Amino acid sequence: MTLSPNPLYYIGMIRNIYSRLIEWKSGGHRKPLLLKGARQTGKTYLLKQFGEKEYGHLCYYNFEKSPEIRDFFTRSLDPMGIIESLSLYSKHSINAATDLLVFDEIQACNGALTSLKYFQEEHPEYHVAAAGSLLGIKLSVPGSFPVGKVSLLELHPMTFFEFLEAVGEHGLRELLDSKKSVGPVEGPFHEELIRLLKTYYFVGGMPEAVQAHVDTHDPQHVRSVQEEILNTYELDFSKHAPVDDIPKLSRVWRSVPVHLSHENKKFIFSAIRESARARDYSSALQWLSDAGLVHQAYAVSHVEMPLDSFTNRDVFKVYALDTGLLAAMAGIDASTLARGNELFQTYHGAFVENYVAQQLRAGAGKTPLAYWKSDGKKAEIDFLCQIDGAVLPLEVKAGINPKSKSLQSFREQYAPSILLRSTLLNLKCDGGILNVPLYMVNALERVVRLALEKQTAGAGRP
């Protein structure tokens, strides 16, 4: 099913987080908004679009492109003094009732970051939003920003559902969003969604890479964009990281595809280099995590809520923020796209796991990723999902042969209401196992609820 490209559905035009911005605008107890996320995930575009569409005027200030405006935050952090200076500078009188005030690359101006506290306390009538690259690094330093004085949102790379919108497949997204039963997706649509998913594995969700795909459909051009993004990240290491950590950051970052290529994807510091130890490299890994470049999934041997209390912080896997960037880091050739389902199988299914981690992280907010290893370490479940107060196991398979003893082992030990599996097979619930096709992971929670409702209704019949 291929629809004619519609500019309304191109990248950045429809991001899932946009509805959260609308809620923030209309909220009765609004605080300044702080939008964080890895570099080049679309934060600037999103806030500009939001300001232009939802407000009478967008008052946009970028502290990297216009470093001179930092002076307005050095003498005093009085909000009205700042408003007067910015109004004079931009030749526009900033109106609290109609304007959106955006501070971009705010990490470059500590005074601006601190001023958000005073906007919240003294002049909450102003609509103030801020964004910045590497904000996670700033926020990880105690005392670097006013806790409780801002509303935090995080922007991730585009999900697969957002990718469908970007490539003009609004109809297919609507089809998935509107499913009301746990029944198979019609065959032609199922096959088309698998084809699009394979493309997404290679392109990923970085907006510039998606735009390159939309504009040219040239995998080599997409790859060049991805490589430019990766180079930008490496430059950030040298510009913003502690000097002693710079070489370690590069080693850890470049080791991510190497770890995922192994059948046992557990992150091992000695695999970075023979002499590497956790105490020497843990700060570099934490920096990458705070920067939003990697996601860590922690091992859990005992499943109980709250799950975070039972995670083993010394045993974990590390995933890249974006499957397209992972493909570029691993040097996966563009020709792989043309060879059946080879990309799904590559690297022991690493792209499948990384894809699912990316989609879950985009929807889970602050909930950490976790996976289960039995005490005897003979059984392992790829992800644990917290849905409606329950912990459910999610097993991920690259192909259409989903047999595994691990789900049954988990069932025997914890008796969950339902077992979850994600494969290239169609949507189906059989024997207490819900198979969610990989292209529907974004709708996992909703599909689980549909399956449980059907399960409950069936149990209630005489």
C-alpha positions, 0 to 999 in steps of 0.5 A, spaced: 500 500 500 503 506 497 500 513 498 502 519 494 507 523 499 503 528 502 507 534 505 503 534 511 506 528 513 513 529 512 518 529 518 517 533 524 510 535 522 507 529 526 511 527 532 508 524 538 510 528 543 507 534 540 500 533 544 504 533 550 506 540 548 499 542 547 497 539 554 503 544 557 501 550 553 494 549 556 496 547 563 493 551 569 500 550 573 505 551 567 512 551 569 518 553 564 519 547 559 525 543 558 526 539 552 532 534 552 534 529 547 540 527 543 543 532 538 539 532 531 533 528 534 529 534 532 528 539 538 529 545 535 525 544 529 519 541 534 519 548 538 519 552 532 514 549 529 510 549 535 511 556 536 509 558 529 503 554 529 500 555 536 502 562 538 501 569 535 509 570 535 515 565 536 521 569 540 527 564 538 534 565 541 540 561 540 545 561 545 550 558 540 549 562 534 548 568 538 553 568 544 552 575 545 545 574 548 549 570 554 550 577 557 543 578 558 543 573 563 550 575 567 548 581 571 541 579 573 536 573 573 530 578 574 525 575 569 523 582 567 529 585 566 531 579 561 524 580 557 526 587 556 533 586 554 531 580 549 525 585 547 530 590 545 535 586 542 530 582 537 526 589 536 519 585 538 516 587 545 515 580 548 507 579 550 506 574 555 499 572 553 501 571 546 508 569 545 512 563 546 519 564 548 524 559 546 531 558 549 535 554 544 542 550 546 541 553 553 546 548 555 551 554 553 548 559 558 548 557 565 545 563 567 539 562 562 538 555 565 538 558 572 533 563 570 528 558 569 527 558 576 525 565 577 520 565 571 517 559 574 517 563 581 516 570 579 512 570 572 509 564 570 505 567 566 510 567 560 510 561 556 518 559 556 521 553 553 528 551 552 532 545 549 539 543 548 544 538 546 547 534 551 542 537 556 542 530 560 550 531 562 548 538 565 542 535 568 546 529 571 550 534 575 547 536 582 545 543 583 546 545 575 539 546 574 532 548 579 529 541 580 522 542 581 521 548 577 521 546 570 517 540 566 522 535 563 520 532 556 525 528 552 525 527 544 527 521 541 529 519 534 523 518 530 519 511 532 517 507 526 510 509 527 512 516 526 517 514 520 510 511 517 507 518 517 514 521 514 514 517 508 507 518 506 504 512 509 499 515 514 494 510 512 498 504 514 499 508 521 492 509 521 490 502 520 495 500 526 492 505 531 485 503 529 485 496 530 480 494 535 481 486 536 487 481 536 486 479 529 491 479 523 493 485 519 491 483 512 496 480 508 498 485 503 498 490 508 502 485 513 508 484 507 508 492 506 509 493 513 515 488 513 518 491 507 517 498 510 520 496 517 526 493 513 527 500 510 527 503 517 532 498 520 537 501 515 534 509 515 533 509 522 529 515 526 534 521 525 530 526 522 535 528 517 536 521 515 529 520 514 528 526 510 534 524 506 530 517 504 524 521 503 527 526 498 532 521 494 530 514 496 538 513 495 541 508 501 548 511 499 545 518 501 542 516 507 548 513 509 552 519 508 548 523 512 548 518 518 556 518 518 555 526 518 551 525 525 556 520 527 562 525 526 558 530 530 557 526 536 565 524 536 566 532 535 562 533 542 566 528 545 572 532 544 568 539 546 564 537 552 567 531 555 572 531 561 579 530 558 581 524 561 574 521 558 575 523 551 579 517 548 574 512 553 568 515 550 570 513 543 572 506 545 566 505 549 561 508 543 565 504 537 564 498 541 556 498 541 555 494 535 561 489 537 557 487 543 551 486 540 554 482 534 555 477 540 550 471 541 550 473 548 549 481 548 551 482 555 556 489 555 563 487 558 568 492 559 574 487 557 571 487 550 573 494 549 580 493 550 584 487 554 586 491 560 579 495 561 576 495 567 569 497 569 572 503 574 576 506 569 570 506 563 564 506 567 564 514 567 565 514 560 559 509 559 555 514 564 556 520 559 554 517 553 547 515 557 546 522 560 547 524 553 542 520 550 547 516 545 546 509 548 540 506 552 542 501 558 538 495 559 539 492 566 539 484 568 533 482 573 533 475 576 527 476 581 521 479 578 517 484 583 514 491 583 517 496 583 522 493 578 527 498 578 529 495 585 531 489 583 535 490 577 543 488 577 546 495 575 553 491 574 550 486 569 547 490 563 546 490 555 548 497 551 544 499 545 545 505 540 539 510 540 538 509 533 538 503 529 540 506 523 546 509 526 547 502 529 547 500 521 552 505 519 557 504 525 557 496 524 558 498 516 552 494 514 552 495 506 546 498 503 545 492 498 543 488 504 536 492 503 535 488 497 537 481 500 530 478 503 530 479 510 537 478 511 537 485 515 533 482 520 538 476 521 544 480 521 549 480 527 545 475 531 538 479 530 542 485 534 538 490 529 531 487 532 533 487 539 536 494 538 530 496 534 525 494 540 529 497 545 529 504 541 521 503 541 520 501 548 525 507 550 521 512 546 514 510 549 517 508 556 519 515 559 523 514 565 522 507 566 529 503 565 530 498 560 530 491 563 531 484 561 530 477 565 536 472 567 534 466 571 538 464 577 541 458 573 542 463 567 539 457 562 533 462 561 533 469 558 528 474 556 530 480 552 525 485 555 521 486 561 515 491 560 511 494 566 504 495 563 498 497 568 502 495 574 504 488 572 511 485 569 510 482 562 516 478 559 517 480 552 521 475 547 524 478 541 525 474 535 528 476 528 524 471 524 518 467 523 521 461 528 519 463 535 520 457 539 523 458 545 523 455 552 525 461 556 518 464 555 515 457 558 520 458 564 518 465 566 511 462 566 512 457 570 516 461 575 511 467 575 505 466 572 504 472 568 497 474 565 500 473 558 506 472 555 509 477 549 513 475 543 515 480 537 517 477 531 515 477 523 509 473 524 502 477 524 498 479 530 495 473 534 494 470 541 494 463 542 496 459 548 497 465 552 502 467 548 501 474 544 505 475 538 505 482 536 509 483 529 515 487 530 512 493 526 507 494 532 511 494 538 509 502 538 502 499 540 504 494 545 501 496 551 494 498 547 494 491 544 496 487 550 490 491 553 486 488 547 488 481 548 487 481 556 480 484 555 478 478 550 482 473 555 477 476 561 471 476 556 472 468 554 474 466 561 467 469 564 463 465 559 459 459 561 
